[in-house]
Amino acid sequence: MARPLEPEATVELLARIKDGDDAALNRLLRRCVPALQCWAHGRLPPSARGMLETADLVQDAVLAGLRRLDTFEARHQGALQAYFRASVMNRIRDVIREERRRPRQTEFPEGLASEEMSPLELAIGLENLEHYEVALERLNPAERQAIICRLELQYSYQELAVVLNKPSPAAARMAVTRAMKRLVNELRDASR
């Protein structure tokens, strides 16, 4: 591992980097990044890791730190390394927070299905369920998907906009309204 940068060397390299010297930047990174990777190794919990590797995490943090390098002042030996370590630690915290926001994947138990009538069956009655199924089959696939997702799966209009590839929830609502009108007409025809 490379020895720590001397305070004068850090100040000198930072001044050259601020002036756009790529060689100084590469020299600084070659000396700082390996130590950061060693320090960061194992600090990210396995549950938050996913496809993220330590080298990627350090690279993201160092790049973020380099963007703010113009405001950094090296006041003591190791200050730059401490600055980058803080950046890495902040990146680790961000990844952990993101992981906690994601819902956990779980399997539904086998015996979850209910023997009771579904809300849809209760709403339209068993007798009319067959008419509904026939009328639904007469719709085009996009209309059928809109109705099934809204009525049977109870998607919000925000979710429907994504599923139906609509630009907004209002556009999804309009697609469902049009599909419902077609369904009502098909149900009328089926009941005659």
CYANA upper distance limits for C-alpha pairs under 8 A (distance plus 0.5 A):
  1 MET  CA     31 ARG  CA      8.50
  1 MET  CA     34 PRO  CA      7.86
  1 MET  CA     35 ALA  CA      7.85
  2 ALA  CA     31 ARG  CA      6.21
  3 ARG  CA     31 ARG  CA      8.09
  4 PRO  CA     31 ARG  CA      7.93
  4 PRO  CA     78 GLY  CA      7.65
  5 LEU  CA      9 ALA  CA      6.53
  5 LEU  CA     10 THR  CA      6.46
  5 LEU  CA     31 ARG  CA      8.16
  5 LEU  CA     77 GLN  CA      7.98
  5 LEU  CA     78 GLY  CA      7.81
  6 GLU  CA     10 THR  CA      6.68
  6 GLU  CA     77 GLN  CA      6.94
  7 PRO  CA     11 VAL  CA      6.77
  7 PRO  CA     74 ALA  CA      7.83
  7 PRO  CA     76 HIS  CA      6.96
  7 PRO  CA     77 GLN  CA      5.47
  7 PRO  CA     78 GLY  CA      8.09
  8 GLU  CA     12 GLU  CA      6.48
  9 ALA  CA     13 LEU  CA      6.40
 10 THR  CA     14 LEU  CA      6.48
 10 THR  CA     74 ALA  CA      7.65
 10 THR  CA     80 LEU  CA      8.11
 11 VAL  CA     15 ALA  CA      6.67
 11 VAL  CA     74 ALA  CA      6.87
 12 GLU  CA     16 ARG  CA      6.78
 13 LEU  CA     17 ILE  CA      6.53
 13 LEU  CA     24 ALA  CA      6.06
 13 LEU  CA     25 LEU  CA      7.81
 13 LEU  CA     28 LEU  CA      7.55
 14 LEU  CA     18 LYS  CA      6.59
 14 LEU  CA     24 ALA  CA      8.29
 14 LEU  CA     25 LEU  CA      8.48
 15 ALA  CA     19 ASP  CA      6.85
 16 ARG  CA     20 GLY  CA      6.99
 16 ARG  CA     21 ASP  CA      5.83
 16 ARG  CA     24 ALA  CA      6.75
 17 ILE  CA     21 ASP  CA      5.36
 17 ILE  CA     22 ASP  CA      7.16
 17 ILE  CA     24 ALA  CA      6.34
 17 ILE  CA     25 LEU  CA      6.14
 18 LYS  CA     70 ASP  CA      7.21
 21 ASP  CA     25 LEU  CA      7.09
 22 ASP  CA     26 ASN  CA      6.66
 23 ALA  CA     27 ARG  CA      6.66
 24 ALA  CA     28 LEU  CA      6.60
 25 LEU  CA     29 LEU  CA      6.62
 26 ASN  CA     30 ARG  CA      6.55
 27 ARG  CA     31 ARG  CA      6.89
 28 LEU  CA     32 CYS  CA      6.62
 29 LEU  CA     33 VAL  CA      5.96
 30 ARG  CA     34 PRO  CA      7.51
 31 ARG  CA     35 ALA  CA      8.07
 32 CYS  CA     36 LEU  CA      6.87
 32 CYS  CA     81 GLN  CA      7.06
 33 VAL  CA     37 GLN  CA      6.60
 33 VAL  CA     58 VAL  CA      7.94
 33 VAL  CA     62 VAL  CA      8.47
 34 PRO  CA     38 CYS  CA      6.74
 35 ALA  CA     39 TRP  CA      6.59
 36 LEU  CA     40 ALA  CA      6.45
 36 LEU  CA     58 VAL  CA      7.33
 36 LEU  CA     81 GLN  CA      8.30
 36 LEU  CA     84 PHE  CA      8.08
 36 LEU  CA     85 ARG  CA      7.06
 36 LEU  CA     88 VAL  CA      8.44
 37 GLN  CA     41 HIS  CA      6.46
 37 GLN  CA     54 THR  CA      6.92
 37 GLN  CA     55 ALA  CA      6.68
 37 GLN  CA     58 VAL  CA      6.75
 40 ALA  CA     44 LEU  CA      8.20
 40 ALA  CA     54 THR  CA      7.12
 40 ALA  CA     58 VAL  CA      7.91
 40 ALA  CA     88 VAL  CA      7.83
 40 ALA  CA     89 MET  CA      8.49
 41 HIS  CA     54 THR  CA      6.45
 42 GLY  CA     54 THR  CA      8.45
 43 ARG  CA     92 ILE  CA      8.23
 44 LEU  CA     48 ALA  CA      7.22
 44 LEU  CA     49 ARG  CA      6.89
 44 LEU  CA     92 ILE  CA      6.71
 44 LEU  CA     96 ILE  CA      8.21
 45 PRO  CA     49 ARG  CA      6.83
 45 PRO  CA     96 ILE  CA      8.34
 46 PRO  CA     50 GLY  CA      7.94
 47 SER  CA     99 GLU  CA      8.19
 48 ALA  CA     95 VAL  CA      7.07
 48 ALA  CA     96 ILE  CA      6.11
 48 ALA  CA     99 GLU  CA      5.91
 49 ARG  CA     53 GLU  CA      7.60
 52 LEU  CA     56 ASP  CA      6.87
 52 LEU  CA     57 LEU  CA      7.31
 53 GLU  CA     57 LEU  CA      6.81
 54 THR  CA     58 VAL  CA      6.62
 55 ALA  CA     59 GLN  CA      6.52
 56 ASP  CA     60 ASP  CA      6.63
 57 LEU  CA     61 ALA  CA      6.75
 57 LEU  CA     88 VAL  CA      7.61
 57 LEU  CA     91 ARG  CA      7.50
 57 LEU  CA     92 ILE  CA      7.93
 58 VAL  CA     62 VAL  CA      6.48
 58 VAL  CA     88 VAL  CA      6.38
 59 GLN  CA     63 LEU  CA      6.55
 60 ASP  CA     64 ALA  CA      6.72
 60 ASP  CA     91 ARG  CA      8.16
 61 ALA  CA     65 GLY  CA      6.61
 61 ALA  CA     84 PHE  CA      7.75
 61 ALA  CA     87 SER  CA      5.80
 61 ALA  CA     88 VAL  CA      5.44
 61 ALA  CA     90 ASN  CA      8.40
 61 ALA  CA     91 ARG  CA      6.44
 62 VAL  CA     66 LEU  CA      6.49
 62 VAL  CA     84 PHE  CA      6.66
 62 VAL  CA     87 SER  CA      7.40
 62 VAL  CA     88 VAL  CA      7.70
 63 LEU  CA     67 ARG  CA      6.87
 64 ALA  CA     68 ARG  CA      7.45
 64 ALA  CA     87 SER  CA      7.98
 65 GLY  CA     69 LEU  CA      6.67
 65 GLY  CA     83 TYR  CA      8.23
 65 GLY  CA     84 PHE  CA      6.94
 65 GLY  CA     87 SER  CA      6.74
 68 ARG  CA     72 PHE  CA      7.59
 74 ALA  CA     79 ALA  CA      6.04
 74 ALA  CA     80 LEU  CA      6.81
 75 ARG  CA     79 ALA  CA      7.00
 78 GLY  CA     82 ALA  CA      6.63
 79 ALA  CA     83 TYR  CA      6.55
 80 LEU  CA     84 PHE  CA      6.72
 81 GLN  CA     85 ARG  CA      6.56
 82 ALA  CA     86 ALA  CA      6.62
 83 TYR  CA     87 SER  CA      6.82
 84 PHE  CA     88 VAL  CA      6.68
 85 ARG  CA     89 MET  CA      6.59
 86 ALA  CA     90 ASN  CA      6.60
 87 SER  CA     91 ARG  CA      6.74
 88 VAL  CA     92 ILE  CA      6.71
 89 MET  CA     93 ARG  CA      6.74
 90 ASN  CA     94 ASP  CA      6.69
 91 ARG  CA     95 VAL  CA      6.77
 92 ILE  CA     96 ILE  CA      6.75
 93 ARG  CA     97 ARG  CA      6.63
 94 ASP  CA     98 GLU  CA      6.67
 95 VAL  CA     99 GLU  CA      6.68
 96 ILE  CA    100 ARG  CA      6.77
 97 ARG  CA    101 ARG  CA      6.92
 98 GLU  CA    102 ARG  CA      7.13
108 PHE  CA    112 LEU  CA      7.49
117 MET  CA    121 GLU  CA      6.30
117 MET  CA    122 LEU  CA      6.77
118 SER  CA    122 LEU  CA      6.74
119 PRO  CA    123 ALA  CA      6.54
120 LEU  CA    124 ILE  CA      6.78
120 LEU  CA    125 GLY  CA      8.40
120 LEU  CA    151 LEU  CA      8.15
120 LEU  CA    152 GLU  CA      7.21
121 GLU  CA    125 GLY  CA      5.67
121 GLU  CA    126 LEU  CA      6.26
121 GLU  CA    129 LEU  CA      7.02
122 LEU  CA    126 LEU  CA      7.90
124 ILE  CA    128 ASN  CA      6.35
124 ILE  CA    129 LEU  CA      6.86
125 GLY  CA    129 LEU  CA      6.68
126 LEU  CA    130 GLU  CA      7.83
127 GLU  CA    131 HIS  CA      8.21
128 ASN  CA    132 TYR  CA      6.66
129 LEU  CA    133 GLU  CA      6.69
130 GLU  CA    134 VAL  CA      6.77
131 HIS  CA    135 ALA  CA      6.58
131 HIS  CA    187 LEU  CA      6.97
131 HIS  CA    190 ALA  CA      6.84
131 HIS  CA    191 SER  CA      7.67
132 TYR  CA    136 LEU  CA      6.43
132 TYR  CA    187 LEU  CA      7.05
133 GLU  CA    137 GLU  CA      6.79
134 VAL  CA    138 ARG  CA      7.19
134 VAL  CA    190 ALA  CA      8.16
135 ALA  CA    139 LEU  CA      7.46
135 ALA  CA    183 LEU  CA      6.71
135 ALA  CA    186 GLU  CA      5.60
135 ALA  CA    187 LEU  CA      6.05
135 ALA  CA    190 ALA  CA      7.33
136 LEU  CA    144 ARG  CA      6.63
136 LEU  CA    183 LEU  CA      7.00
136 LEU  CA    186 GLU  CA      8.38
137 GLU  CA    144 ARG  CA      7.88
138 ARG  CA    186 GLU  CA      7.85
139 LEU  CA    143 GLU  CA      6.48
139 LEU  CA    144 ARG  CA      6.27
139 LEU  CA    179 ALA  CA      8.41
139 LEU  CA    182 ARG  CA      7.84
139 LEU  CA    183 LEU  CA      7.65
140 ASN  CA    144 ARG  CA      6.64
141 PRO  CA    145 GLN  CA      6.53
142 ALA  CA    146 ALA  CA      6.70
142 ALA  CA    164 LEU  CA      7.95
143 GLU  CA    147 ILE  CA      6.80
143 GLU  CA    175 ALA  CA      7.92
143 GLU  CA    176 VAL  CA      7.73
143 GLU  CA    178 ARG  CA      8.44
143 GLU  CA    179 ALA  CA      5.41
144 ARG  CA    148 ILE  CA      6.59
144 ARG  CA    179 ALA  CA      7.84
145 GLN  CA    149 CYS  CA      6.38
145 GLN  CA    164 LEU  CA      8.27
146 ALA  CA    150 ARG  CA      6.60
146 ALA  CA    160 LEU  CA      7.89
146 ALA  CA    164 LEU  CA      7.51
146 ALA  CA    175 ALA  CA      7.48
146 ALA  CA    176 VAL  CA      5.96
146 ALA  CA    179 ALA  CA      7.45
147 ILE  CA    151 LEU  CA      6.18
147 ILE  CA    152 GLU  CA      7.95
147 ILE  CA    176 VAL  CA      6.69
147 ILE  CA    179 ALA  CA      7.15
147 ILE  CA    180 MET  CA      7.39
148 ILE  CA    152 GLU  CA      5.51
148 ILE  CA    153 LEU  CA      6.84
149 CYS  CA    153 LEU  CA      5.30
149 CYS  CA    154 GLN  CA      6.57
149 CYS  CA    155 TYR  CA      6.15
149 CYS  CA    160 LEU  CA      7.66
150 ARG  CA    154 GLN  CA      5.15
150 ARG  CA    155 TYR  CA      5.54
150 ARG  CA    156 SER  CA      7.56
150 ARG  CA    157 TYR  CA      8.39
150 ARG  CA    160 LEU  CA      7.94
150 ARG  CA    176 VAL  CA      7.96
151 LEU  CA    155 TYR  CA      8.27
155 TYR  CA    159 GLU  CA      6.36
155 TYR  CA    160 LEU  CA      6.66
156 SER  CA    160 LEU  CA      6.64
157 TYR  CA    161 ALA  CA      6.55
157 TYR  CA    169 PRO  CA      5.33
157 TYR  CA    170 ALA  CA      7.82
157 TYR  CA    172 ALA  CA      6.42
157 TYR  CA    173 ARG  CA      6.56
158 GLN  CA    162 VAL  CA      7.41
158 GLN  CA    168 SER  CA      7.68
158 GLN  CA    169 PRO  CA      5.31
158 GLN  CA    172 ALA  CA      8.24
159 GLU  CA    163 VAL  CA      6.83
159 GLU  CA    169 PRO  CA      8.34
160 LEU  CA    164 LEU  CA      6.16
160 LEU  CA    165 ASN  CA      8.37
160 LEU  CA    166 LYS  CA      8.28
160 LEU  CA    169 PRO  CA      7.57
160 LEU  CA    172 ALA  CA      6.37
161 ALA  CA    165 ASN  CA      6.13
161 ALA  CA    166 LYS  CA      5.10
161 ALA  CA    167 PRO  CA      6.96
161 ALA  CA    168 SER  CA      6.12
161 ALA  CA    169 PRO  CA      5.75
161 ALA  CA    171 ALA  CA      7.64
161 ALA  CA    172 ALA  CA      5.51
162 VAL  CA    166 LYS  CA      6.90
164 LEU  CA    172 ALA  CA      7.52
166 LYS  CA    171 ALA  CA      6.44
166 LYS  CA    172 ALA  CA      6.35
167 PRO  CA    171 ALA  CA      6.98
167 PRO  CA    172 ALA  CA      8.42
168 SER  CA    172 ALA  CA      6.94
169 PRO  CA    173 ARG  CA      6.62
170 ALA  CA    174 MET  CA      6.77
171 ALA  CA    175 ALA  CA      6.76
172 ALA  CA    176 VAL  CA      6.78
173 ARG  CA    177 THR  CA      6.66
174 MET  CA    178 ARG  CA      6.69
175 ALA  CA    179 ALA  CA      6.63
176 VAL  CA    180 MET  CA      6.50
177 THR  CA    181 LYS  CA      6.80
178 ARG  CA    182 ARG  CA      6.88
179 ALA  CA    183 LEU  CA      6.62
180 MET  CA    184 VAL  CA      6.60
181 LYS  CA    185 ASN  CA      6.82
182 ARG  CA    186 GLU  CA      6.71
183 LEU  CA    187 LEU  CA      6.55
184 VAL  CA    188 ARG  CA      6.68
185 ASN  CA    189 ASP  CA      6.80
186 GLU  CA    190 ALA  CA      6.57
187 LEU  CA    191 SER  CA      6.62
188 ARG  CA    192 ARG  CA      7.02
